[in-house]
Amino acid sequence: MTSKQEPSVKSKTLCQVAGQPDPEVILTEQARDVLTHLNQTTGSRFTTNKTSLEHIRARLREDFTVAELNLVID
């Protein structure tokens, strides 16, 4: 005996789960925001190079928030 799906029952389409952003990409974006705030507040011209961003990313990895880092800058 084979079972068949009733014609009135439509097959459900599967929803794809949205991909999770890479944590490192998020850290880099946050570090850029902090660096931009630093430059605007102090009139500095630090560039978004690997060295500059890495110091800020290290603080973010230590669970400091962007708001806390900006508060230190202010």
Backbone bond lengths (Angstrom), bond angles and torsions (degrees), N, CA, C in turn:
res aa  C-N    CA-C-N  psi(-1)  N-CA   C-N-CA  omega(-1)  CA-C   N-CA-C  phi
1 M - - - 1.438 - - 1.530 109.26 -
2 T 1.279 116.61 124.39 1.456 120.89 177.40 1.516 108.90 -105.69
3 S 1.337 114.66 140.69 1.462 118.47 179.39 1.513 109.02 -98.93
4 K 1.280 114.92 141.96 1.456 120.82 178.42 1.519 108.63 -122.37
5 Q 1.299 114.61 149.00 1.440 120.20 178.55 1.525 108.70 -76.14
6 E 1.318 115.59 138.76 1.452 119.03 178.27 1.521 109.52 -63.71
7 P 1.294 117.98 140.67 1.459 120.17 -178.88 1.529 113.08 -61.64
8 S 1.326 117.25 -26.48 1.457 119.37 -177.39 1.528 112.03 -77.44
9 V 1.344 117.44 -16.06 1.455 121.58 -179.32 1.524 108.23 -94.36
10 K 1.332 115.55 116.78 1.460 119.45 179.95 1.519 108.82 -89.25
11 S 1.295 115.64 145.62 1.462 118.71 177.35 1.525 108.92 -72.24
12 K 1.311 115.40 140.89 1.460 120.84 -178.45 1.527 109.72 -80.37
13 T 1.304 115.03 139.89 1.460 118.94 174.45 1.523 107.75 -88.13
14 L 1.281 115.45 140.18 1.455 120.50 -178.46 1.519 110.20 -83.41
15 C 1.323 114.80 135.95 1.463 120.16 175.70 1.511 108.58 -87.77
16 Q 1.288 116.21 136.50 1.446 119.22 177.74 1.515 109.21 -86.48
17 V 1.301 115.30 138.53 1.455 120.97 178.25 1.518 108.58 -75.25
18 A 1.312 115.41 134.69 1.460 119.24 178.69 1.520 109.66 -63.44
19 G 1.305 115.95 136.37 1.456 120.84 -179.42 1.519 111.29 -66.02
20 Q 1.299 116.39 141.18 1.455 121.20 178.53 1.526 108.54 -80.05
21 P 1.323 116.90 134.27 1.464 118.69 178.57 1.529 110.86 -67.01
22 D 1.282 115.87 148.32 1.454 121.73 179.40 1.531 109.35 -65.72
23 P 1.342 117.74 126.97 1.471 120.33 -179.70 1.523 113.36 -56.15
24 E 1.309 117.66 -34.17 1.465 120.61 179.35 1.527 111.35 -67.61
25 V 1.315 116.36 -34.99 1.465 120.19 177.85 1.527 109.43 -67.07
26 I 1.323 116.68 -40.74 1.465 121.02 177.77 1.520 110.20 -62.44
27 L 1.341 117.03 -44.29 1.467 120.77 178.66 1.525 111.08 -60.17
28 T 1.309 116.36 -42.46 1.461 120.67 -179.06 1.524 110.90 -64.76
29 E 1.335 116.86 -42.04 1.467 119.92 178.17 1.525 110.64 -63.29
30 Q 1.329 116.62 -41.88 1.460 120.50 178.78 1.530 110.54 -65.10
31 A 1.322 116.38 -40.80 1.463 120.56 179.16 1.527 110.42 -63.09
32 R 1.325 117.28 -38.98 1.467 120.66 177.58 1.525 110.46 -63.09
33 D 1.342 116.21 -40.27 1.465 119.88 178.35 1.530 110.75 -61.35
34 V 1.329 116.67 -43.36 1.464 120.73 179.68 1.526 110.06 -65.33
35 L 1.316 117.17 -43.35 1.462 120.98 -179.75 1.527 111.15 -63.83
36 T 1.311 116.76 -39.55 1.462 120.99 177.00 1.528 110.15 -62.60
37 H 1.333 116.22 -43.25 1.466 120.39 177.98 1.529 110.67 -62.73
38 L 1.328 116.42 -41.79 1.463 121.03 177.75 1.520 110.76 -59.10
39 N 1.311 116.55 -48.12 1.466 120.84 -179.20 1.522 112.06 -63.25
40 Q 1.314 116.87 -41.71 1.468 120.16 -179.08 1.516 111.14 -69.19
41 T 1.320 117.63 -39.48 1.461 121.33 -176.03 1.518 111.90 -73.81
42 T 1.323 116.65 -39.97 1.463 119.92 -173.62 1.530 113.34 -101.03
43 G 1.309 116.83 -7.44 1.456 119.21 -177.12 1.519 112.56 74.99
44 S 1.322 116.61 15.43 1.471 121.51 179.18 1.516 110.68 -78.21
45 R 1.325 115.00 171.33 1.467 120.76 179.01 1.526 110.95 -130.55
46 F 1.330 116.39 44.85 1.461 118.66 177.08 1.522 108.37 -65.60
47 T 1.326 115.70 136.35 1.463 119.54 179.17 1.521 109.51 -92.47
48 T 1.315 114.67 160.83 1.457 119.78 -179.85 1.526 110.15 -85.54
49 N 1.315 115.50 59.29 1.462 119.40 177.18 1.525 109.89 -93.77
50 K 1.284 115.77 172.87 1.463 121.45 -174.80 1.530 112.14 -57.91
51 T 1.314 117.34 -43.77 1.461 121.14 -176.81 1.522 111.91 -64.99
52 S 1.307 116.81 -48.01 1.467 120.28 -179.49 1.518 111.42 -61.39
53 L 1.312 115.73 -45.80 1.463 119.77 -177.89 1.523 112.15 -69.65
54 E 1.316 117.03 -33.54 1.469 119.69 -175.93 1.521 112.00 -64.17
55 H 1.318 118.30 -37.02 1.463 120.58 178.08 1.527 110.84 -63.73
56 I 1.321 116.38 -41.37 1.466 120.36 179.54 1.522 109.95 -71.00
57 R 1.325 116.97 -41.93 1.472 120.34 178.38 1.524 111.08 -60.35
58 A 1.316 117.31 -35.05 1.473 120.80 178.25 1.522 110.37 -62.60
59 R 1.341 116.49 -40.96 1.476 119.27 178.24 1.524 110.23 -66.85
60 L 1.328 117.02 -39.64 1.461 120.29 178.60 1.533 111.29 -64.60
61 R 1.334 116.85 -35.77 1.474 120.58 176.41 1.529 111.51 -66.69
62 E 1.341 116.41 -23.66 1.466 121.41 177.95 1.526 110.48 -84.38
63 D 1.322 116.34 13.51 1.473 124.66 176.18 1.521 114.54 73.12
64 F 1.332 117.39 19.58 1.459 119.18 168.71 1.520 106.76 -77.80
65 T 1.315 116.69 146.27 1.459 120.48 -179.82 1.525 109.93 -94.39
66 V 1.327 114.88 164.57 1.461 120.33 176.41 1.526 109.15 -60.01
67 A 1.323 116.87 -41.52 1.474 120.59 179.68 1.523 111.38 -61.06
68 E 1.333 117.37 -40.95 1.463 120.25 179.03 1.525 111.82 -65.69
69 L 1.324 116.25 -41.28 1.463 119.61 179.02 1.527 110.37 -66.48
70 N 1.330 116.78 -39.52 1.461 119.82 177.75 1.528 111.02 -66.39
71 L 1.316 117.41 -34.05 1.454 121.32 178.37 1.529 111.08 -64.29
72 V 1.326 116.10 -38.57 1.462 120.53 176.93 1.519 110.32 -64.10
73 I 1.310 116.36 -39.09 1.466 121.54 179.73 1.531 110.65 -65.41
74 D 1.324 115.29 -41.73 1.471 119.66 -178.94 1.506 110.09 -66.57
